[in-house]
Amino acid sequence: MAIEKQETKKKKKKRRHKGLRVFLFVQLFLMGFVLVVLGWYYFGGYAKKVSDLRNQAIELVESSTKETFRKAQTSIAYDANGNVIATLKGEKDVYYLPIEEIPEYVKQAVISIEDKKFYSHHGFDLAAIVRAVLAMMRNGHVTEGASTITQQLARNIYLTTEKTWERKVEEIYIAVELEKKYTKDEILEFYLNNIYFANGTYGIEAASREYFSKGSGKLTLSEIAYLVAIPNRPSYYDPLVHPENTIARRDRILKNMLSDGVISERTFGEAMAQQIVLNVTPEVNNNYAKSFTLYCAVREIMRSEGFEFRNDFLSADDRKEYESAYNEKYRECNARLYTGGYRIYTSLDLNVQKSLQDNIDNLLSVDQEKGEDGSFQFQGAAACIDNISGFVKAIVGGRSQDVKGMTINRAYQSYRQPGSCIKPLLVYTPALERGYTADTLLIDEKTDDGPKNSDDIYQGEITLRRAVEVSKNTVAWNIFKELTPEVGFSYLSKLGFYGLDPSDRVMAASIGGFTHGVNVLEMAKGYSCLEHDGSAREATCVIRITDAEGKELYVSDRSETKIYEVTAARKMTDILEGAMIDGTGGGFEIPGQVAAGKTGTTTDNRDKWFVGYTRYYTTAVWVGFDIPKNIEEISGAFFPLHIWHDFMVPLHEGKRYLPFLDPLEVRGPETQEFENLSSDSASSSSDSSEASSSPESSSVPGTMIISDETSEMQPSEPEAQPDVPGAEDLEETSEPPPVEEPQQTGDDENMTSGGPPGQDTNLDNENL
């Protein structure tokens, strides 16, 4: 027995020694780990970086006053001649409320949902940060926030929403310094007057007037909770776009207030039962130059902050995920336009803009039918691009009229079937790269699996040139079959056409049958690319953006994407030049200039197009009904061609004659001189000359020899994707989702007429 006890003692002693060794090992390991981390922190430069962030935070807050939180700097956009296109002023100063005038329920609701420990912490909540990190590790994504009200104020006033550790560290330091300098009530006052409530609205008072057309003092508890729901994620809880999301968060806020004991069961029940009825005061919003300018400016800011634009997607879910990220970033950058004090210099010319608008208004005035909202149903849209600079010179998204509420800019937000206008971009120029010529003989005949010609006339043997001039569907179909839809669509993808759908890659696309369609700006860009020797540039109007002191912040990227071979592009231009003489554009020449262009008409005459260009300008015009129907019921006149001609003739007055370049011609001194002399078209104002002299404006270096060799018929590899235009006007700032159909009343075709392309072989997409 004694021996057994002795053995037991020895075992216990060994276990103690082993436990002690393990304990010492763990302690040494942890000490070593801490030393490594500290060494990495100090010697890796992080200590200095953190110290710099702290010093910067101290300087920012020390230099602040109460006025810092009242100001909203006005942003101004200018046209090419220095005329003001738009003035964007935030409403912070106008609707600023001192803390004693802010309703008590507003303060209680915000604290309950955003920062329960607001009155006890010193700028940040360490426990909340730990909870958020653990929740993220548990769920695989962010499920709860950790920013206090003070941190949110710091971010809104001084920082961006960039997700980096440096930004988060600086946010905490600024919050701590704010808590040292200002009282809790002052911080809450600053916060409630500066948070963003979507749709260009800042502060609780401005939000109350925007969404309920009354002061915040007259709001009910339910309405207050509804408004307080918005700032957490302004895009997701936007009451004009996602009211169901706003209501859900309102309910959550009310439940929080009940559990916090700031409202009674009875008050909670009454607030939950109240039906929210918005009373938004609409504004006249059909200033197309303004909406396009803001759209382009927002995208320039997005691009400068690293957002990657896409127009090719692996699946519907992939597109949906992209559009969600796009919308979120768009709204964030759009909100800054109202408070950032930007100076936006553009290529738009308001005189040219007025000329284009007047031509559309005058020629479409033959039909005065209006929809339920009072807007004209017979509509038109057009975009003019300067071929030298690649910038947009004028853009019109519809007829002029004083209609309140959301007005879509059809020139870049409405997607319609293109008819035969798409053939040069999708079929013929790719074919010219692969051995076809203008004189290639083809067979024009009806086949069982192909389309019919609009006039039901078939000429048998016909040259490619003549097939384009009289727009033969059968010829385009047969070439496209040989080319393959995959090859043809690779060109549209490189051009940045956004509305493309995987189901579009069928034979019907060769004559303009698409799921969603294309927009006017995309078509103008495509034809301008043909004139520019097959190289495409971003179709934007923003040349540069500066701050209020003139410091340059953003410069438009004028890099080029090679779409077509130079020879093929010039040959296509030569063929389209013939279409303006002996084809569907005959009789609409521009005096003193040569022009090239193509008509397009969709099934049942629902959409009519004309896209044409000279060496100076490319202009695309679309005409149709918002709720599609046959245009021929109005008049037999081909409206787009008339609008194009009447606009382009005066635009070219006084300009010297300049023919298109021959496929074998080298761009020499005369061409370079022309491009230099024409650089005025991209000037923004007296101080914008640097931005308008981008070296990428020239098409082909003067020393480049153009070969007439072409390759065999084979697919070409897709190149890098250009940026994507796109989308919906949620307010006068023209925010999109990249492709969302316009909200119209009437049949379910909305603004994308023409029917599904599918495999339908009875499409009659060209009447001219």
C-alpha positions in Angstrom: 0.0 0.0 0.0 2.8 2.4 0.9 4.5 1.7 -2.4 1.3 2.5 -4.3 0.9 5.8 -2.4 4.5 6.7 -3.2 3.9 5.9 -6.9 0.8 8.0 -6.9 2.7 11.0 -5.4 5.4 10.6 -8.1 2.8 10.7 -10.9 1.1 13.8 -9.5 4.5 15.5 -9.2 5.3 14.6 -12.8 1.9 16.0 -13.9 2.5 19.2 -12.0 6.0 19.6 -13.5 4.6 18.8 -17.0 1.8 21.4 -16.4 4.3 23.9 -15.3 6.5 23.3 -18.4 3.4 23.7 -20.6 2.4 26.9 -18.8 5.9 28.3 -19.1 6.1 27.3 -22.8 2.7 29.0 -23.5 3.8 32.2 -21.6 7.1 32.3 -23.5 5.3 31.8 -26.8 2.8 34.5 -26.1 5.6 36.9 -25.0 7.5 36.0 -28.2 4.4 36.6 -30.2 3.8 39.9 -28.6 7.4 41.0 -29.2 7.1 40.0 -32.8 3.9 42.0 -33.2 5.4 45.0 -31.4 8.5 44.7 -33.6 6.4 44.5 -36.7 4.3 47.4 -35.5 7.3 49.7 -34.8 9.8 48.6 -37.3 7.3 48.0 -40.1 6.4 51.7 -40.0 2.9 51.2 -38.6 3.7 53.0 -35.3 4.7 56.1 -37.3 1.6 55.9 -39.5 -0.7 55.5 -36.6 1.0 58.5 -34.8 0.6 60.6 -38.0 -3.1 59.7 -38.2 -3.5 60.8 -34.5 -1.7 64.1 -35.1 -3.8 64.7 -38.2 -7.0 64.0 -36.3 -5.9 66.5 -33.6 -5.2 69.2 -36.2 -8.6 68.6 -37.9 -10.6 68.9 -34.8 -8.6 71.8 -33.3 -9.2 73.9 -36.4 -12.9 73.1 -36.4 -15.7 75.4 -35.1 -19.4 75.0 -34.9 -19.6 76.5 -38.4 -17.7 73.5 -39.7 -20.8 71.4 -39.2 -23.2 73.9 -40.8 -21.5 74.5 -44.2 -22.4 72.7 -47.4 -20.1 73.8 -50.2 -21.8 74.5 -53.5 -20.7 72.5 -56.6 -21.0 74.2 -60.0 -20.9 72.6 -63.5 -19.8 74.6 -66.6 -20.3 74.1 -70.3 -17.5 74.5 -72.9 -18.0 78.2 -73.0 -18.0 78.8 -69.2 -21.8 79.0 -68.9 -23.3 77.4 -65.8 -25.1 74.1 -66.5 -26.0 73.4 -62.9 -25.5 74.7 -59.3 -25.7 72.0 -56.7 -26.2 73.3 -53.2 -26.8 71.2 -50.1 -29.5 72.3 -47.7 -27.6 71.9 -44.4 -27.3 75.6 -43.6 -30.9 76.4 -44.7 -32.5 73.7 -42.5 -30.0 73.5 -39.6 -31.7 73.0 -36.3 -30.2 73.7 -32.8 -30.4 70.8 -30.4 -33.3 72.3 -28.5 -35.5 72.5 -31.6 -34.9 68.9 -32.6 -37.9 66.7 -31.5 -37.1 64.5 -28.5 -38.3 61.4 -30.3 -35.7 62.0 -33.0 -32.9 62.0 -30.5 -34.2 59.0 -28.7 -34.8 57.0 -31.9 -31.3 57.7 -33.2 -29.6 56.8 -29.9 -31.7 53.7 -29.5 -30.9 52.2 -32.9 -27.4 53.6 -33.5 -25.6 54.1 -30.2 -27.2 53.1 -26.9 -24.0 54.1 -24.9 -23.8 57.5 -26.6 -23.9 59.5 -23.3 -21.4 57.2 -21.5 -18.6 56.4 -24.0 -15.7 58.7 -25.0 -16.0 58.5 -28.7 -15.8 54.8 -29.5 -17.3 51.6 -28.0 -14.7 48.9 -27.5 -17.3 46.3 -26.6 -19.3 47.0 -29.7 -16.2 46.7 -31.8 -15.4 43.3 -30.3 -19.0 42.1 -30.8 -18.9 43.2 -34.4 -15.7 41.3 -35.1 -17.0 38.2 -33.4 -20.2 38.4 -35.3 -18.3 38.8 -38.6 -16.2 35.8 -37.8 -19.3 33.7 -36.9 -21.4 34.7 -39.9 -18.7 35.2 -42.5 -19.8 38.8 -43.2 -20.6 42.0 -41.4 -23.9 41.7 -39.6 -23.7 44.5 -37.1 -22.0 47.9 -37.0 -19.5 49.2 -34.4 -19.4 52.9 -35.2 -20.7 55.3 -32.5 -22.6 58.4 -33.4 -19.4 60.4 -32.9 -17.5 58.1 -35.2 -20.2 58.4 -37.9 -20.0 62.2 -37.5 -16.2 62.1 -37.9 -16.6 60.0 -41.1 -19.3 62.2 -42.6 -17.5 65.4 -42.0 -13.8 64.5 -42.5 -13.5 61.1 -44.2 -14.7 58.9 -47.0 -16.4 55.5 -46.6 -13.2 53.8 -47.9 -12.8 50.5 -46.1 -9.2 50.5 -44.9 -7.6 50.2 -41.5 -6.1 53.6 -41.7 -9.5 55.2 -42.3 -10.9 53.4 -39.3 -8.1 54.3 -37.0 -8.3 58.0 -38.0 -12.1 57.9 -37.5 -11.6 56.7 -33.9 -9.0 59.3 -33.2 -11.2 62.1 -34.7 -14.1 60.8 -32.6 -12.0 60.9 -29.4 -10.9 64.5 -30.2 -14.5 65.6 -30.9 -15.6 64.3 -27.6 -12.9 66.3 -25.9 -13.8 69.6 -27.6 -17.6 69.4 -27.8 -20.4 68.4 -25.5 -22.6 65.4 -26.1 -25.6 67.5 -27.1 -23.4 69.5 -29.5 -22.2 66.3 -31.1 -25.7 65.0 -31.4 -26.8 68.3 -32.9 -24.0 68.2 -35.5 -24.8 64.6 -36.3 -28.6 65.0 -36.8 -28.0 68.0 -39.1 -25.3 66.3 -41.3 -26.4 62.7 -41.8 -27.5 61.7 -45.3 -31.2 60.8 -45.9 -30.8 59.8 -49.6 -31.9 61.8 -52.7 -29.6 64.7 -52.0 -31.0 65.4 -48.6 -28.9 66.1 -45.5 -30.2 66.6 -41.9 -33.5 65.7 -40.2 -35.3 68.9 -41.0 -34.4 68.7 -44.7 -35.5 65.1 -44.8 -38.8 65.9 -43.1 -39.6 68.6 -45.7 -38.4 66.4 -48.6 -40.4 63.3 -47.7 -43.4 64.7 -45.8 -43.5 68.3 -46.9 -43.6 69.6 -43.3 -41.2 70.6 -40.5 -39.7 67.9 -38.2 -41.7 69.4 -35.3 -44.9 68.2 -36.9 -43.8 64.6 -37.5 -45.4 61.7 -35.7 -43.3 59.1 -33.9 -43.9 56.6 -36.7 -42.8 59.2 -39.3 -39.7 60.0 -37.2 -38.7 56.3 -36.9 -39.3 56.0 -40.7 -36.9 58.8 -41.4 -34.3 57.7 -38.8 -34.2 54.3 -40.7 -32.7 55.9 -43.8 -29.2 57.0 -42.9 -27.9 53.5 -41.9 -27.8 52.5 -45.6 -29.3 55.4 -47.7 -29.5 53.3 -50.9 -31.1 50.2 -49.3 -33.5 52.2 -47.1 -34.3 54.9 -49.8 -38.1 55.4 -49.3 -38.6 56.4 -52.9 -37.0 53.1 -54.2 -37.3 50.5 -51.4 -40.1 51.7 -49.1 -40.6 48.1 -47.8 -37.1 48.1 -46.5 -37.6 51.5 -44.8 -40.8 50.2 -43.1 -39.0 47.1 -41.8 -36.3 49.2 -40.2 -38.9 51.6 -38.8 -40.5 48.7 -37.0 -37.1 47.6 -35.6 -36.4 51.1 -34.4 -39.8 51.3 -32.6 -39.1 47.9 -31.0 -35.7 49.1 -29.8 -37.3 52.2 -28.3 -39.9 50.1 -26.5 -37.3 47.7 -25.1 -35.2 50.7 -24.0 -38.2 52.1 -22.1 -38.4 55.4 -23.9 -41.9 54.7 -25.2 -44.9 52.8 -23.8 -46.7 49.7 -25.1 -49.6 51.9 -26.2 -47.4 54.5 -28.0 -45.5 51.6 -29.6 -48.8 50.0 -30.9 -50.1 53.3 -32.3 -46.8 54.0 -34.1 -46.7 50.5 -35.6 -50.2 50.8 -36.8 -49.8 54.1 -38.6 -49.6 53.8 -42.4 -46.8 55.9 -43.8 -47.9 58.2 -46.6 -45.1 60.2 -48.3 -45.8 63.7 -49.5 -42.9 64.4 -51.8 -43.0 67.7 -53.6 -41.8 66.9 -57.1 -39.6 69.3 -59.1 -39.4 69.9 -62.8 -36.6 67.7 -63.9 -36.0 67.5 -67.7 -32.8 69.4 -67.9 -31.0 66.8 -69.9 -27.6 68.6 -70.0 -27.7 68.7 -66.2 -28.7 65.1 -65.6 -26.0 63.8 -68.0 -23.3 66.1 -66.5 -24.1 64.8 -63.0 -24.1 61.2 -64.2 -20.7 61.6 -65.8 -19.3 63.5 -62.9 -20.3 60.8 -60.4 -18.8 58.1 -62.6 -15.5 60.0 -62.8 -15.4 60.2 -59.1 -16.2 56.5 -58.8 -13.5 55.7 -61.3 -10.9 57.8 -59.5 -11.7 55.9 -56.3 -11.0 52.6 -57.9 -14.4 51.3 -58.9 -14.2 48.9 -61.8 -16.9 49.2 -64.4 -18.1 46.1 -66.1 -20.5 45.1 -68.9 -19.8 41.4 -69.1 -21.3 39.0 -66.6 -21.0 35.3 -65.9 -24.6 35.0 -64.7 -27.7 36.9 -63.6 -26.5 36.7 -60.0 -23.2 38.1 -61.1 -24.9 41.0 -62.8 -27.2 41.6 -59.7 -24.2 41.6 -57.4 -22.4 44.1 -59.6 -25.4 46.4 -59.9 -25.8 46.4 -56.1 -22.2 47.5 -55.6 -22.6 50.0 -58.5 -25.7 51.6 -57.0 -24.1 51.8 -53.5 -21.0 53.5 -54.8 -23.0 55.7 -57.2 -25.2 57.1 -54.4 -22.2 57.6 -52.1 -20.4 59.7 -54.7 -23.5 61.4 -55.9 -24.2 62.6 -52.4 -20.8 64.3 -52.3 -21.6 66.4 -55.3 -24.1 68.5 -53.2 -21.6 69.3 -50.5 -18.1 68.9 -52.0 -17.7 72.3 -53.6 -16.6 70.8 -56.9 -16.1 72.7 -60.1 -17.1 70.5 -63.0 -15.8 71.4 -66.5 -17.5 69.8 -69.4 -17.5 69.6 -73.2 -21.2 70.3 -73.5 -22.1 73.4 -75.5 -25.4 74.9 -74.3 -25.9 76.6 -77.7 -25.5 73.3 -79.5 -27.6 71.7 -76.8 -30.5 74.2 -77.5 -30.2 73.6 -81.2 -30.6 69.8 -80.8 -33.4 70.2 -78.3 -35.3 72.6 -80.6 -35.0 70.3 -83.6 -36.5 67.4 -81.6 -39.2 69.6 -80.1 -40.2 71.1 -83.5 -40.2 67.9 -85.6 -42.1 65.8 -83.0 -44.7 68.4 -82.3 -47.0 66.7 -84.8 -48.2 64.5 -82.0 -49.4 65.9 -78.7 -50.6 62.8 -77.0 -49.8 62.7 -73.3 -49.6 59.9 -70.8 -51.2 59.8 -67.3 -48.3 61.9 -65.9 -48.8 64.6 -68.5 -45.7 63.8 -70.5 -45.6 63.5 -74.2 -45.8 59.9 -75.3 -44.2 60.4 -78.8 -40.6 61.0 -77.9 -37.1 61.3 -79.3 -33.5 61.3 -78.0 -30.2 62.3 -79.5 -26.5 62.5 -78.6 -23.7 64.3 -80.5 -20.1 63.4 -80.0 -17.1 65.5 -81.1 -15.0 63.1 -83.2 -11.8 64.9 -82.5 -11.9 64.8 -78.7 -14.4 62.0 -78.3 -16.3 64.1 -75.7 -20.1 64.5 -75.9 -21.0 67.9 -77.2 -24.8 67.8 -76.7 -27.3 65.2 -75.4 -31.1 65.4 -75.3 -33.2 62.8 -73.5 -36.7 63.8 -74.6 -39.1 66.6 -75.6 -39.2 69.8 -73.6 -42.2 70.3 -71.3 -42.8 71.2 -67.7 -43.6 67.9 -66.2 -42.9 67.4 -62.5 -41.4 64.3 -61.1 -38.9 61.8 -62.4 -38.0 62.4 -66.1 -35.8 59.8 -67.7 -33.0 60.9 -69.9 -33.7 58.6 -72.8 -30.4 59.3 -74.5 -28.5 57.1 -72.1 -31.1 55.5 -69.8 -33.6 54.1 -72.2 -32.8 50.8 -74.0 -34.5 50.2 -77.4 -34.2 47.8 -80.3 -31.6 49.2 -82.8 -32.9 47.8 -86.0 -30.4 47.8 -88.9 -28.3 50.5 -87.3 -26.5 47.7 -85.4 -25.4 46.0 -88.6 -22.2 48.0 -89.3 -21.0 47.5 -85.7 -22.1 43.9 -85.2 -21.9 42.3 -88.7 -20.3 44.3 -91.5 -17.1 45.9 -90.0 -16.1 42.6 -88.4 -16.7 40.9 -91.8 -14.5 43.5 -93.5 -11.7 42.5 -91.1 -12.0 38.9 -92.3 -11.7 39.2 -96.1 -15.0 40.8 -97.2 -14.8 43.9 -99.3 -17.4 46.5 -100.5 -17.5 44.6 -103.9 -17.9 41.1 -102.5 -20.8 39.5 -104.3 -23.5 38.0 -102.0 -26.9 36.4 -102.5 -30.0 38.2 -101.5 -32.7 35.6 -101.3 -35.3 34.4 -98.7 -34.5 31.2 -96.9 -36.5 29.0 -94.6 -34.4 29.8 -91.5 -33.8 33.5 -92.3 -35.6 36.8 -92.1 -37.5 38.6 -94.9 -36.6 42.0 -96.3 -38.8 44.9 -95.4 -40.1 45.3 -98.9 -40.2 41.6 -99.5 -38.0 42.1 -102.6 -35.0 39.9 -103.3 -32.3 40.9 -105.9 -30.3 37.7 -106.1 -26.6 38.6 -106.6 -25.8 41.9 -104.9 -22.6 43.6 -103.7 -22.0 44.1 -100.0 -22.0 47.8 -100.6 -25.4 47.8 -102.1 -26.7 45.4 -99.4 -25.8 48.0 -96.8 -27.1 51.0 -98.8 -30.6 49.4 -99.1 -30.3 47.5 -95.9 -30.9 43.9 -96.9 -31.7 41.7 -93.9 -31.0 38.5 -95.7 -27.4 39.4 -96.5 -26.6 40.6 -92.9 -28.2 37.4 -91.6 -26.0 35.1 -93.8 -22.8 37.0 -93.0 -23.5 36.9 -89.3 -24.1 33.1 -89.5 -20.6 32.7 -91.0 -19.1 35.2 -88.5 -21.0 33.6 -85.5 -22.8 35.6 -82.9 -20.0 35.0 -80.4 -17.5 36.9 -82.6 -20.0 39.7 -83.5 -20.9 40.3 -79.9 -17.3 40.5 -78.8 -17.1 43.8 -80.6 -20.2 45.3 -78.9 -18.8 44.0 -75.6 -15.5 45.9 -76.2 -17.5 49.0 -77.1 -19.1 48.9 -73.7 -22.7 48.2 -74.6 -24.3 47.5 -71.3 -27.7 46.1 -72.1 -26.4 42.9 -73.7 -27.8 39.7 -72.5 -26.5 36.1 -72.9 -29.7 35.3 -74.8 -28.9 38.0 -77.4 -26.2 35.8 -78.9 -28.5 34.4 -81.6 -29.0 35.0 -85.3 -31.9 37.5 -84.8 -29.3 40.0 -83.4 -27.9 40.5 -86.9 -31.0 42.5 -87.8 -31.4 44.3 -84.5 -33.3 41.8 -82.2 -32.1 42.2 -78.6 -33.6 41.4 -75.2 -33.1 44.9 -73.8 -31.6 46.8 -76.7 -29.1 49.6 -76.9 -29.2 53.3 -76.0 -28.6 56.4 -78.1 -25.3 57.2 -76.5 -23.9 53.8 -77.1 -24.8 54.0 -80.8 -23.2 57.4 -81.1 -20.0 56.0 -79.5 -20.0 53.0 -81.8 -20.2 55.1 -85.0 -17.7 57.6 -83.7 -15.4 54.7 -83.2 -15.7 53.9 -86.9 -14.8 57.5 -87.8 -11.9 57.4 -85.3 -10.2 54.5 -87.2 -11.7 51.8 -85.0 -10.7 53.1 -81.6 -13.2 53.9 -79.0 -13.1 56.4 -76.1 -15.3 56.9 -73.1 -18.5 58.8 -74.2 -18.5 61.4 -71.4 -18.9 65.1 -71.1 -16.7 65.7 -68.0 -13.2 66.9 -68.9 -12.0 67.6 -65.4 -13.1 68.3 -61.9 -11.4 70.7 -59.4 -12.1 71.8 -55.9 -13.4 75.3 -55.1 -9.8 76.6 -55.1 -9.0 75.2 -58.5 -7.0 72.2 -57.3 -7.4 69.4 -59.9 -9.1 66.4 -58.4 -10.2 64.3 -61.4 -9.2 64.2 -65.0 -11.2 62.2 -67.6 -9.3 59.2 -68.9 -9.0 59.6 -72.7 -7.3 56.3 -73.2 -8.5 54.4 -76.3 -9.7 50.8 -76.8 -9.0 49.3 -80.1 -12.2 47.8 -81.5 -11.8 47.4 -85.2 -8.8 47.4 -87.6 -8.1 50.8 -89.1 -8.6 49.5 -92.7 -11.9 47.8 -91.9 -13.2 50.9 -90.1 -12.4 53.2 -93.0 -13.9 50.8 -95.5 -17.1 50.7 -93.5 -17.1 54.5 -93.5 -16.7 54.5 -97.3 -19.7 52.1 -97.6 -21.8 54.2 -95.2 -20.9 57.3 -97.2 -22.5 55.7 -100.2 -25.7 55.1 -98.1 -26.0 58.8 -97.7 -26.0 59.2 -101.5 -27.6 56.2 -103.1 -29.1 54.5 -100.1 -31.6 55.0 -97.2 -30.0 58.4 -96.3 -30.1 59.8 -99.8 -31.2 63.4 -100.1 -30.0 64.4 -96.6 -26.4 65.3 -97.4 -24.7 68.1 -95.5 -23.7 71.0 -97.8 -19.9 71.4 -98.1 -19.2 68.1 -96.2 -19.2 64.4 -96.7 -21.2 62.3 -94.3 -21.8 58.6 -93.6 -24.7 57.0 -91.8 -27.3 54.3 -91.4 -31.0 54.2 -90.8 -32.8 51.7 -88.6 -36.4 50.6 -88.1 -37.7 47.9 -85.9 -40.6 45.5 -86.1 -44.0 47.2 -86.7 -42.2 50.6 -87.0 -42.0 50.9 -83.2 -38.5 52.5 -83.2 -36.8 54.6 -85.8 -33.1 55.4 -85.8 -30.5 57.3 -87.7 -26.8 57.5 -86.8 -24.6 59.5 -89.1 -21.2 61.3 -88.9 -18.8 63.6 -90.6 -15.1 64.0 -89.8 -16.3 66.6 -87.2 -19.2 65.1 -85.4 -21.2 61.9 -84.9 -24.9 62.2 -84.0 -27.3 59.4 -83.1 -31.1 60.0 -83.1 -33.9 57.7 -81.9 -37.7 58.4 -82.2 -40.5 56.3 -80.8 -43.3 56.1 -78.2 -42.6 55.5 -74.5 -45.3 52.9 -74.7 -44.3 51.4 -78.1 -46.6 51.5 -81.0 -46.4 52.1 -84.8 -44.9 55.4 -85.7 -46.3 55.3 -89.2 -49.7 56.1 -87.7 -48.4 59.7 -87.2 -46.7 60.4 -90.4 -44.7 58.7 -93.1 -41.8 61.1 -92.5 -38.5 59.5 -91.3 -38.2 61.7 -88.2 -34.6 60.7 -87.1 -33.1 61.5 -90.4 -34.8 64.9 -90.5 -33.7 65.8 -87.0 -30.2 64.7 -87.7 -30.0 66.7 -90.9 -31.6 69.9 -89.5 -29.2 69.8 -86.5 -26.0 68.9 -88.4 -26.2 71.4 -91.2 -25.9 74.6 -89.0 -23.4 72.8 -86.8 -21.0 72.5 -89.8 -21.5 76.1 -91.1 -18.1 77.8 -91.5 -16.1 74.5 -91.2 -13.7 73.7 -94.0 -14.4 70.7 -96.3 -12.8 67.6 -95.0 -13.4 64.2 -96.7 -13.0 60.8 -95.0 -9.6 59.1 -95.2 -9.0 56.5 -97.8 -8.2 53.0 -96.4 -4.7 53.3 -97.6 -4.2 56.9 -96.7 -1.7 57.9 -93.9 -2.7 60.5 -91.4 -0.2 63.2 -92.3 0.4 66.9 -91.4 -2.9 68.1 -92.9 -4.9 65.7 -90.7 -2.9 66.6 -87.6 -3.3 70.3 -88.3 -7.1 69.7 -88.6 -7.2 68.0 -85.3 -5.2 70.7 -83.6 -7.4 73.4 -85.1 -10.5 71.6 -83.9 -9.5 71.1 -80.3 -11.8 74.0 -79.4 -14.6 71.5 -79.3 -13.3 69.9 -76.2 -12.5 73.2 -74.3 -14.4 73.5 -71.1 -13.7 77.1 -70.1 -10.9 79.6 -69.9 -9.0 77.5 -67.4 -9.7 74.0 -68.9 -7.3 73.9 -71.8 -5.0 71.4 -70.1 -7.7 68.8 -69.8 -8.9 69.3 -73.4 -5.5 68.7 -75.0 -5.2 65.0 -74.1 -2.7 63.3 -76.4 -5.1 60.4 -76.8 -7.3 62.6 -79.0 -5.4 61.7 -82.2 -6.4 58.6 -83.9 -3.3 57.2 -85.7 0.2 58.5 -85.6 1.3 60.3 -88.7 4.1 57.7 -89.3 1.8 54.7 -89.3 1.4 52.9 -92.6 -2.0 51.4 -93.1 -2.1 47.9 -94.7 -4.9 46.7 -96.9 -4.4 43.1 -95.9 -7.3 41.3 -94.2 -7.5 38.0 -92.4 -9.5 34.9 -93.0 -13.0 34.5 -91.5 -12.2 33.5 -87.9 -13.2 34.6 -84.4 -11.1 37.4 -82.9 -10.1 37.5 -79.3 -12.0 39.9 -77.1 -10.0 42.8 -75.7 -10.3 44.6 -72.4 -13.8 45.9 -71.6 -14.4 49.6 -71.8 -16.5 51.4 -69.1 -20.2 50.9 -69.0 -22.9 53.6 -69.3 -26.1 53.1 -67.9 -29.3 53.8 -66.0 -32.1 55.2 -64.0 -32.9 58.7 -62.9 -34.1 58.5 -59.3 -33.9 62.3 -58.8 -32.5 65.2 -60.6 -29.0 63.9 -60.1 -29.7 61.1 -62.5 -28.6 58.1 -60.5 -28.7 54.8 -62.1 -28.8 51.2 -61.6 -26.7 50.3 -64.6 -29.6 48.9 -66.6 -33.0 49.2 -65.2 -36.1 49.7 -67.4 -37.7 53.1 -67.0 -40.8 53.2 -64.8 -43.6 53.8 -67.1 -47.3 53.0 -67.1 -48.9 50.9 -69.8 -47.9 47.6 -71.3 -45.1 45.5 -70.0 -42.8 46.4 -72.8 -42.1 49.7 -71.2 -39.1 51.4 -72.9 -37.6 48.3 -74.5 -39.7 47.7 -77.5 -39.3 45.2 -80.3 -40.2 42.0 -78.6 -37.9 39.2 -77.5 -35.2 38.3 -80.1 -35.0 34.6 -79.3 -34.8 32.4 -82.4 -37.7 34.2 -84.2 -36.9 34.1 -87.9 -39.8 36.2 -89.0 -38.4 39.5 -87.7 -38.8 42.4 -90.0 -36.4 44.9 -88.5 -35.8 47.2 -91.4 -38.3 49.1 -93.5 -35.8 51.5 -95.1 
